[in-house]
Amino acid sequence: MLPTTSVNSRSQGNGVLSPRDAARHTAGAKRYKYLRRLFHFRQMDFEFALWQMLYLFTSPQRVYRNFHYRKQTKDQWARDDPAFLVLLSIWLCVSTVGFGFVLDMGFFETIKLLLWVVFIDCVGVGLLIATLMWFISNKYLVKQQNRDYDVEWGYAFDVHLNAFYPLLVILHFIQLFFINYVIISDSVVGYFVGNTLWLIAIGYYVYVTFLGYSALPFLKNTAILLYPFALLIILYLISLACGWNFTKMLCSFYKYRVR
């Protein structure tokens, strides 16, 4: 799951890893170690994962500074501890059950909604976005003088999970307190509050994603990852002018999917 690979690491001598040691640092070896630790909860650092979740809201730059520290100490950028993924999965389940409760769904409808959110909204969309960002960053953002390095797909997915967590909390937790009494009402205040929460949530996603790729020193022009902010604000203003209620549309879509 290393975000970088070096062509020169395949050779020996001059301080370069031997083939045996290099094999232990490959993306496949890191991925195997990561997945194996999913079944050993005692080896996971949940306290540190909670720290990361907190700072993804208050100071996401500190989270990525820790990624730099991991690169220096463990020779990899991406997480080697699945504790964050486990906590994110638990939070996803709990918040989705709350969402189903607010929408007055039955037990089986809530289970269907949970499966949809987990495998489509989080995993499916995440795989698509991570693959797209992996391609774009390697194709257009890698510095010419550092062609020996590239962004690994595993790191791209890690960045997606970081950015997805604040979005999940805003749309699947904070928004729940306003849905029935404010947001889905046919009023200006309703779609203003709902659409503003969507603006904040997606804005967080764009910003945290930008921080993830700007943390890699071998990438250039990462500021272009902030350009979607302009489109996001334009869409937000159009939605207010036209009276579009994104949350109401989402609720209707979810109810249709679980029928």
C-alpha positions as CSV (number, residue, x, y, z in Angstrom):
1,M,0.0,0.0,0.0
2,L,3.0,2.3,-0.5
3,P,2.1,5.5,-2.4
4,T,5.6,5.4,-3.9
5,T,7.8,2.9,-5.6
6,S,11.3,3.3,-6.7
7,V,12.8,1.6,-9.8
8,N,16.2,1.7,-8.2
9,S,15.1,-0.3,-5.2
10,R,15.3,-3.5,-7.3
11,S,19.1,-3.3,-7.4
12,Q,21.6,-4.1,-4.7
13,G,24.5,-2.2,-3.2
14,N,25.1,1.4,-2.3
15,G,22.5,1.3,0.5
16,V,19.7,0.0,-1.7
17,L,17.5,-2.8,-0.4
18,S,18.3,-6.3,-1.3
19,P,15.8,-8.3,-3.4
20,R,14.6,-10.1,-0.2
21,D,14.2,-6.9,1.8
22,A,12.6,-5.1,-1.2
23,A,10.0,-7.9,-1.4
24,R,8.9,-7.0,2.1
25,H,8.4,-3.4,1.0
26,T,6.3,-4.1,-2.1
27,A,2.7,-2.9,-2.3
28,G,1.5,-6.5,-2.3
29,A,3.4,-7.3,0.9
30,K,2.1,-4.1,2.6
31,R,-1.5,-4.9,1.5
32,Y,-1.3,-8.5,2.8
33,K,0.0,-7.3,6.2
34,Y,-2.7,-4.6,6.4
35,L,-5.6,-7.1,5.6
36,R,-4.2,-9.7,8.0
37,R,-4.3,-7.2,10.8
38,L,-8.1,-6.7,10.3
39,F,-8.6,-9.9,12.3
40,H,-6.3,-8.9,15.2
41,F,-8.2,-6.2,17.1
42,R,-5.6,-6.1,19.9
43,Q,-2.9,-5.0,17.5
44,M,-4.9,-2.0,16.3
45,D,-4.4,1.5,17.7
46,F,-8.0,2.7,18.1
47,E,-7.0,5.6,20.2
48,F,-4.8,7.0,17.5
49,A,-7.5,6.4,14.9
50,L,-9.9,8.4,17.0
51,W,-7.3,11.1,17.2
52,Q,-7.2,11.2,13.4
53,M,-11.0,11.3,13.1
54,L,-11.1,14.3,15.4
55,Y,-8.4,16.2,13.6
56,L,-9.9,15.5,10.2
57,F,-12.5,18.1,11.3
58,T,-10.4,20.5,13.4
59,S,-7.0,20.4,11.7
60,P,-6.6,17.9,8.8
61,Q,-3.1,19.2,8.1
62,R,-1.9,17.6,11.3
63,V,-3.2,14.2,10.1
64,Y,-1.1,14.4,6.9
65,R,1.9,15.6,8.9
66,N,1.6,12.3,10.7
67,F,1.7,10.6,7.2
68,H,5.1,12.3,6.7
69,Y,6.3,10.9,10.0
70,R,5.1,7.4,9.0
71,K,7.0,7.7,5.7
72,Q,10.2,8.5,7.7
73,T,9.8,5.8,10.3
74,K,8.1,2.9,8.4
75,D,8.9,3.8,4.8
76,Q,5.3,4.2,3.7
77,W,2.8,6.9,3.4
78,A,-0.5,5.0,3.7
79,R,-1.8,3.6,7.0
80,D,-0.4,0.2,8.1
81,D,-3.1,0.0,10.8
82,P,-6.7,-0.8,9.8
83,A,-8.1,0.7,13.0
84,F,-9.3,3.8,11.1
85,L,-11.1,1.6,8.6
86,V,-12.8,-0.4,11.3
87,L,-14.0,2.6,13.2
88,L,-15.2,4.2,10.0
89,S,-17.2,1.0,9.2
90,I,-18.8,1.1,12.7
91,W,-19.7,4.8,12.3
92,L,-21.1,4.1,8.9
93,C,-23.4,1.4,10.2
94,V,-24.6,3.4,13.2
95,S,-25.3,6.6,11.3
96,T,-27.1,4.7,8.5
97,V,-29.3,3.0,11.1
98,G,-30.1,6.5,12.5
99,F,-30.8,7.7,9.0
100,G,-33.3,4.8,8.5
101,F,-34.9,5.6,11.9
102,V,-35.4,9.2,10.9
103,L,-36.9,8.2,7.6
104,D,-39.3,5.8,9.4
105,M,-38.0,2.7,7.6
106,G,-38.6,-0.8,8.8
107,F,-36.0,-3.3,9.8
108,F,-35.4,-4.9,6.4
109,E,-35.6,-1.5,4.7
110,T,-32.9,-0.2,7.0
111,I,-30.7,-3.3,6.3
112,K,-31.1,-2.7,2.5
113,L,-30.2,1.0,3.1
114,L,-27.1,-0.1,5.1
115,L,-26.0,-2.4,2.3
116,W,-26.5,0.3,-0.3
117,V,-24.6,2.9,1.7
118,V,-21.7,0.6,2.5
119,F,-21.2,-1.1,-0.9
120,I,-22.3,1.7,-3.2
121,D,-21.8,5.0,-1.6
122,C,-18.6,4.2,0.3
123,V,-16.9,1.3,-1.3
124,G,-18.2,1.5,-4.9
125,V,-17.9,5.3,-5.3
126,G,-14.6,5.2,-3.3
127,L,-13.1,2.6,-5.7
128,L,-14.1,4.8,-8.7
129,I,-12.8,8.0,-7.2
130,A,-9.6,6.5,-6.0
131,T,-8.9,4.9,-9.4
132,L,-9.7,8.2,-11.1
133,M,-7.4,10.2,-8.8
134,W,-4.7,7.5,-9.0
135,F,-4.7,7.9,-12.8
136,I,-4.9,11.7,-12.9
137,S,-2.1,12.2,-10.3
138,N,0.3,9.7,-12.0
139,K,-0.5,11.0,-15.5
140,Y,-0.4,14.7,-14.9
141,L,0.8,15.7,-11.4
142,V,4.1,13.7,-11.0
143,K,7.2,16.0,-11.3
144,Q,9.3,15.4,-14.3
145,Q,12.5,15.1,-12.2
146,N,10.9,12.4,-10.0
147,R,9.7,9.9,-12.6
148,D,11.0,7.1,-10.4
149,Y,8.1,7.7,-8.1
150,D,4.4,7.2,-8.6
151,V,1.2,7.4,-6.5
152,E,0.0,3.9,-5.5
153,W,-3.7,3.1,-5.7
154,G,-3.8,2.1,-2.1
155,Y,-2.8,5.6,-1.0
156,A,-5.4,7.1,-3.2
157,F,-8.1,5.0,-1.5
158,D,-6.7,6.0,1.9
159,V,-7.1,9.7,1.0
160,H,-10.7,9.0,-0.1
161,L,-11.5,7.4,3.3
162,N,-10.0,10.5,5.1
163,A,-12.2,12.8,3.0
164,F,-15.3,10.6,3.2
165,Y,-15.4,10.6,7.0
166,P,-16.3,14.3,7.6
167,L,-18.8,14.1,4.7
168,L,-20.4,11.1,6.4
169,V,-20.6,12.8,9.8
170,I,-22.2,15.9,8.4
171,L,-24.7,14.3,6.0
172,H,-25.5,11.1,8.0
173,F,-25.3,12.5,11.6
174,I,-25.6,16.2,12.0
175,Q,-28.2,16.5,9.3
176,L,-30.4,13.9,11.0
177,F,-31.4,16.5,13.7
178,F,-32.8,18.8,11.0
179,I,-34.4,16.5,8.4
180,N,-37.9,16.0,9.7
181,Y,-38.5,19.4,11.3
182,V,-36.6,21.8,9.0
183,I,-34.9,20.4,5.9
184,I,-37.7,18.4,4.1
185,S,-40.3,21.1,4.7
186,D,-41.3,23.0,1.6
187,S,-39.8,26.3,2.7
188,V,-36.8,28.5,1.9
189,V,-35.2,27.8,5.3
190,G,-35.5,24.0,4.6
191,Y,-33.5,23.8,1.4
192,F,-31.2,26.6,2.6
193,V,-30.2,24.6,5.7
194,G,-30.0,21.3,3.8
195,N,-28.1,22.6,0.8
196,T,-25.7,24.5,3.1
197,L,-24.8,21.2,4.9
198,W,-24.2,19.6,1.5
199,L,-21.9,22.5,0.5
200,I,-19.9,22.1,3.8
201,A,-19.7,18.3,3.5
202,I,-18.6,18.2,-0.1
203,G,-16.3,21.2,0.5
204,Y,-14.6,19.2,3.3
205,Y,-14.2,16.3,0.9
206,V,-12.5,18.4,-1.7
207,Y,-10.2,20.1,0.8
208,V,-9.1,17.0,2.6
209,T,-8.5,15.3,-0.8
210,F,-6.3,18.2,-1.8
211,L,-4.3,18.0,1.4
212,G,-3.7,14.3,0.8
213,Y,-2.1,14.8,-2.6
214,S,-0.3,18.0,-1.7
215,A,1.4,16.1,1.1
216,L,3.3,14.0,-1.5
217,P,6.5,16.0,-2.3
218,F,6.9,14.4,-5.7
219,L,3.6,15.9,-7.0
220,K,3.2,19.3,-8.6
221,N,0.3,21.6,-9.3
222,T,-1.9,20.0,-6.7
223,A,-3.8,23.3,-6.3
224,I,-5.9,22.3,-9.3
225,L,-7.6,19.8,-7.0
226,L,-9.3,22.8,-5.4
227,Y,-10.9,24.0,-8.6
228,P,-14.1,22.0,-8.0
229,F,-14.9,24.5,-5.3
230,A,-15.9,27.0,-8.0
231,L,-18.3,24.6,-9.6
232,L,-19.6,23.6,-6.1
233,I,-20.4,27.2,-5.2
234,I,-22.1,27.9,-8.5
235,L,-24.2,24.8,-8.1
236,Y,-25.1,25.8,-4.6
237,L,-26.3,29.2,-5.7
238,I,-28.3,27.8,-8.5
239,S,-30.0,25.3,-6.2
240,L,-31.0,28.1,-3.8
241,A,-32.4,30.2,-6.7
242,C,-34.3,27.2,-8.2
243,G,-35.5,25.8,-4.8
244,W,-33.8,22.4,-5.2
245,N,-33.6,20.5,-2.0
246,F,-30.7,18.0,-2.2
247,T,-31.6,16.3,1.1
248,K,-35.2,15.8,0.1
249,M,-34.1,14.3,-3.2
250,L,-31.6,12.0,-1.4
251,C,-34.3,10.8,1.0
252,S,-36.7,10.1,-1.8
253,F,-34.0,8.2,-3.6
254,Y,-33.1,6.1,-0.6
255,K,-36.8,5.2,0.0
256,Y,-37.1,4.2,-3.6
257,R,-34.0,2.0,-3.5
258,V,-35.2,0.0,-0.4
259,R,-38.7,-0.8,-1.7
